[in-house]
Amino acid sequence: MTDLDATDFAVVVYREDDCWEAEVLPVALTRDLAGLIHALRQQPSIGGTIGLVAVGDDFFVAIRVLGDEVMVFLSDVTASVDWPLAGQVLDHLDIPIPEDEELDQVLPVGDMSIFADLGLDEMELGAISGDLDLYPDEMLLSISERLGFGPPFERALDTIG
């Protein structure tokens, strides 16, 4: 269940010369929150960097690094039971892994306002991440389109295997 597979990906998004750019990060970073944050810090950008990670058909993580500030959003708290990255996100957020009786709902955790200044408010992010008809890559595509970097994000995904 926790094996890396073809649907796992990590993408860094940043602004360069007033244009959005997106590049695929090594797939190994889909298991390593500290490594993801480090990789995002390495990318110079106007206005910080964004990391978007999809793991299987199960969940996504969004990370935003603005100077010393790191904002993290996890689309499904229940993923923390089975997936290392999701567990690391909860640890980063200082949220305990849910007990079995708490695993009946798919709920997001983390910084719901991670993209509010870019035009995606908490309600919209919650609606996208709570749409059980969408896979994580489709949720991230919807978010990228809403934030204005859909085409660069799609181009980055097209380079994956």
CORQUIPE-V240461 format. One record per residue. N is the residue number from 1. PHI is phi in whole degrees, -180 to 180 (NA if undefined). PSI is psi in whole degrees, 0 to 359 (NA if undefined). Layout:
N_PHI_PSI / N_PHI_PSI
This chain:
1_NA_324 / 2_-98_15 / 3_-72_145 / 4_-68_138 / 5_-140_183 / 6_-63_342 / 7_-90_357 / 8_-84_133 / 9_-156_157 / 10_-133_133 / 11_-129_136 / 12_-100_135 / 13_-123_136 / 14_-154_165 / 15_-103_133 / 16_-139_126 / 17_52_44 / 18_62_18 / 19_-124_146 / 20_-76_138 / 21_-127_152 / 22_-143_138 / 23_-138_146 / 24_-77_137 / 25_-99_163 / 26_-57_137 / 27_-61_334 / 28_-59_335 / 29_-71_350 / 30_-73_0 / 31_-121_6 / 32_-141_95 / 33_-63_316 / 34_-62_319 / 35_-65_321 / 36_-63_312 / 37_-62_318 / 38_-61_315 / 39_-62_321 / 40_-67_323 / 41_-67_335 / 42_-76_343 / 43_-93_107 / 44_-67_141 / 45_-160_150 / 46_-77_120 / 47_83_19 / 48_84_183 / 49_-125_157 / 50_-123_134 / 51_-114_130 / 52_-123_123 / 53_-128_130 / 54_-114_135 / 55_-122_112 / 56_55_214 / 57_-99_17 / 58_-102_315 / 59_-162_171 / 60_-135_159 / 61_-126_136 / 62_-118_134 / 63_-129_139 / 64_-132_125 / 65_-111_118 / 66_-125_100 / 67_62_237 / 68_-86_349 / 69_-83_134 / 70_-124_118 / 71_-106_137 / 72_-133_139 / 73_-133_133 / 74_-118_127 / 75_-72_337 / 76_-149_108 / 77_-62_331 / 78_-69_340 / 79_-63_339 / 80_-65_341 / 81_-72_324 / 82_-110_340 / 83_-119_128 / 84_-56_315 / 85_-61_315 / 86_-63_321 / 87_-64_321 / 88_-66_324 / 89_-63_314 / 90_-62_319 / 91_-61_315 / 92_-59_320 / 93_-83_355 / 94_60_46 / 95_-117_130 / 96_-69_149 / 97_-65_134 / 98_-63_149 / 99_-78_163 / 100_-53_319 / 101_-71_348 / 102_-97_5 / 103_-95_17 / 104_-89_354 / 105_-128_141 / 106_-87_110 / 107_-129_139 / 108_-79_157 / 109_-139_159 / 110_109_204 / 111_-83_94 / 112_-66_339 / 113_-98_20 / 114_-53_326 / 115_-117_14 / 116_-59_320 / 117_-72_348 / 118_-99_1 / 119_106_7 / 120_-117_103 / 121_-81_176 / 122_-59_319 / 123_-64_316 / 124_-66_318 / 125_-63_318 / 126_-63_320 / 127_-66_318 / 128_-66_312 / 129_-71_340 / 130_-93_1 / 131_-80_99 / 132_-71_354 / 133_-85_351 / 134_-105_144 / 135_-84_161 / 136_-54_320 / 137_-65_325 / 138_-70_323 / 139_-63_315 / 140_-66_324 / 141_-64_317 / 142_-62_316 / 143_-63_315 / 144_-63_321 / 145_-65_317 / 146_-64_326 / 147_-87_353 / 148_96_10 / 149_-124_34 / 150_-58_307 / 151_-60_313 / 152_-63_324 / 153_-64_315 / 154_-62_318 / 155_-61_319 / 156_-62_316 / 157_-65_327 / 158_-64_339 / 159_-82_351 / 160_-78_128 / 161_14_NA
